[in-house]
């Protein structure tokens, strides 16, 4: 499976979410990098976050964040 630019942007943004608490999220401002804003919108559309500008991870988002951590550890 090849990762395209959009997927990479989404993974980069997902990795920026805090993993230490369910009550912490992200807020992207309107002047943020356009690729991150687009990634945030796609994550929202996929049900991974609860807001188009970041927000909080949904249950699915927390699961994916946990898998991303494991993948990162395996590849180090």
N, C-alpha and C positions, 0 to 999 in steps of 0.2 A: 504494500500500500504506500503510495506516495503522498506526502503532505504538501498541500498547496499553500500559497502565501496567506490566504484567509485562515486556514487551519492553524498555521504557525502563529499568526497574530492572536487568534483566540486562545491558544495555549499559553502564549506569553502573558496575556491579560489574566487568564485563570491563575497562573502562577503568582501573580501580584496580590491575590486575595490572601488575607491573613489566615493561617491555618491553626492558630492557637485558640480561637474563640468563635463560636457560632454567632456572636453578637457584634462582630466587626465586619465592615464591608469596605467598599471603595466608592468614591465619588469622582467621576471624570467631569472636568469642566469643559465648557464649549470650545475653549481654545486648545484643548488637548490634541495630540497627534491624530489626524483624521483616520489613520488605520486603526488606532485603538478605539476611537469612537465607533467606527463601523464594526469592529470586533465585539464591542459591548452590546451593540444593537443585535448582532447575530446571536450572542449568548442569551440575551433576553428572549429572542424569538424561539430559541431551542428549549426554553424552560430551565436554563442553567442559572440564571440570575433573576431577581425580581424587579429589575428596573433597567431601562434603556441606557442609563448613564452609570452603570455599575451596580450600585445597591448591595444587596446581600445575596449570597449563594442560596439556591434552593437545596432541597435534599439531594437531588440529582447533582447539583453543582458541588456539594460537599463530597459526594462519592467520587466524582471526577477529579476533584482536587487531591483527594487521598491517593487515587491511582497515579496521578501525575507525580506526586511525591515519590511513590514507589518506583516509577519509571526513572525518575531523575537519579535516585540512589543506585539503581541497577546499572545505569550508564556511566556513572562516575568511576 
